[in-house]
Amino acid sequence: MNKKEQYVAAIDIGTTKIVAIVGKKNENGKIEILGLSKALSKGVKRGVVLNIEETVNAIQTTVEDVQKRSGILFSEVFVGIAGQHIKSMKNRGYIMREAYDDEIKKEEVFKLIEDMHKIHIDIGEEIIHVIPQNFIVDNETGVKSPIGMCGRRLEANFHIVIGQVAAAKNIEKCIRKANLTVKDMILEPLASSDAVLTDDEKEAGVVLVDIGGGTTDVAVYYDNIIRHTAVIPFGGNVVTKDIKEGCAILQRHAEQLKIQYGSALGDIAPEDKVVSIPGISGREPKEISFKSLAYIIQSRMEEIIDAVNFEIQNSGYADKLAAGVVITGGGAMLKHLPQLVKFKTAMDVRIGLPNEHLAGSAKNEINQPMYATSVGLIMRGFEYLDTYKKAFNAGNSEEFVKPRAVTDENHIEEEEKETFVTQPQEEEKVSLTEKIKTMLSRMFEVEDQPITNK
């Protein structure tokens, strides 16, 4: 990286929120977030862009705001991709080398990885990531980096992430219409993993569960290598929908109920407390008990956890995950969720905060589960730049006001919230080669707010 200041900008396009973020690395290698802005996402469903215009407007709003806040002008961004269309598969490839005594070079490893981009996939799909898991040189297995070794046959096991071409193109189109260029597209569970998981957890074996608004992302690590990825096509929004339908109330009231008074465990919710919901269009207020609310939430969260459990079993590493489960994303802020996950999975559980690699004055404001993907995208961006020693297209701060405190938590334009009363009864796409180099170098959204009691 150059001696002069190097910045990275990223955009997290979620189902319930769109986040624009810009950061830099300090002298200790920690990430300092210089600006963050978020806006409601109305054009995305289950991680897939369905309304280009609304998504572009939200991106432009957040980008303009974050540029003013940070004083950094940028035209290239790293973008996350998720959605129910994402799937993964395993594959194995090999090349025969002509000279047994020559050292294995980077170019040969690149060729092996590039061959994986030629495998047969369904029409309308494209390969997003090819991640080497381990290499085999002749009969020597478990090699993490074969460069410099000698051998006749070079083999590797790969984890391949596949997505729909149309979904990726729509994301690119939104970024382009916002007068920006996509520097690289990154699978969101990989970004979230970078932000919240420790190296020890990745070595011991861990499952990352990122509960967003429209999707729940899963990533399984063991021995410092990504072993399995999946995107489950529902998240926090289905919980809100169940509350809305179960209690016959408005969507915004259901969301506020979930955030302020919701719990993932019905058995421990107080029986003698109710919450009063304003009636629709002047009708009589409706009273809902805390216990009924908790049971509605618990039943849907159990369904999500069951789907996560299926993916854990499907990974083949269910018996090797000594570090258990780390939950993050906006949905992780639901009260008593770690206890429910622990009960259903029989594994240790913690909430993942993106503070592992953060520094600077903005650390406390950014250190929330809902920003895990955003911070991870910034980290992946710096890894990309470090790999190629490339400069990022960020301008100077002369055109903007002096940078100020990072984020206004209330920037998002929300509908006015009614007051609930609680009472006792009597919450530019990069080239293929560059993508390969990035993968080789690694080897290895529900718009929720903190739950508060009134």
Secondary structure as GFF3:
##gff-version 3
##sequence-region A 1 454
A	DSSP	beta_strand	7	13	.	.	.	ID=ss1
A	DSSP	beta_strand	17	25	.	.	.	ID=ss2
A	DSSP	beta_strand	31	40	.	.	.	ID=ss3
A	DSSP	beta_strand	44	45	.	.	.	ID=ss4
A	DSSP	beta_strand	48	49	.	.	.	ID=ss5
A	DSSP	alpha_helix	52	70	.	.	.	ID=ss6
A	DSSP	beta_strand	76	81	.	.	.	ID=ss7
A	DSSP	beta_strand	87	96	.	.	.	ID=ss8
A	DSSP	alpha_helix	106	116	.	.	.	ID=ss9
A	DSSP	beta_strand	125	137	.	.	.	ID=ss10
A	DSSP	beta_strand	140	143	.	.	.	ID=ss11
A	DSSP	beta_strand	153	164	.	.	.	ID=ss12
A	DSSP	alpha_helix	165	177	.	.	.	ID=ss13
A	DSSP	beta_strand	181	187	.	.	.	ID=ss14
A	DSSP	alpha_helix	188	196	.	.	.	ID=ss15
A	DSSP	alpha_helix	199	204	.	.	.	ID=ss16
A	DSSP	beta_strand	206	211	.	.	.	ID=ss17
A	DSSP	beta_strand	216	222	.	.	.	ID=ss18
A	DSSP	beta_strand	225	232	.	.	.	ID=ss19
A	DSSP	alpha_helix	236	247	.	.	.	ID=ss20
A	DSSP	alpha_helix	251	261	.	.	.	ID=ss21
A	DSSP	three_ten_helix	266	268	.	.	.	ID=ss22
A	DSSP	beta_strand	273	277	.	.	.	ID=ss23
A	DSSP	three_ten_helix	280	282	.	.	.	ID=ss24
A	DSSP	beta_strand	286	289	.	.	.	ID=ss25
A	DSSP	alpha_helix	290	315	.	.	.	ID=ss26
A	DSSP	three_ten_helix	318	320	.	.	.	ID=ss27
A	DSSP	beta_strand	325	328	.	.	.	ID=ss28
A	DSSP	three_ten_helix	330	333	.	.	.	ID=ss29
A	DSSP	alpha_helix	337	345	.	.	.	ID=ss30
A	DSSP	beta_strand	349	351	.	.	.	ID=ss31
A	DSSP	beta_strand	358	359	.	.	.	ID=ss32
A	DSSP	alpha_helix	363	366	.	.	.	ID=ss33
A	DSSP	three_ten_helix	369	371	.	.	.	ID=ss34
A	DSSP	alpha_helix	372	388	.	.	.	ID=ss35
A	DSSP	beta_strand	421	424	.	.	.	ID=ss36
A	DSSP	alpha_helix	432	442	.	.	.	ID=ss37
###
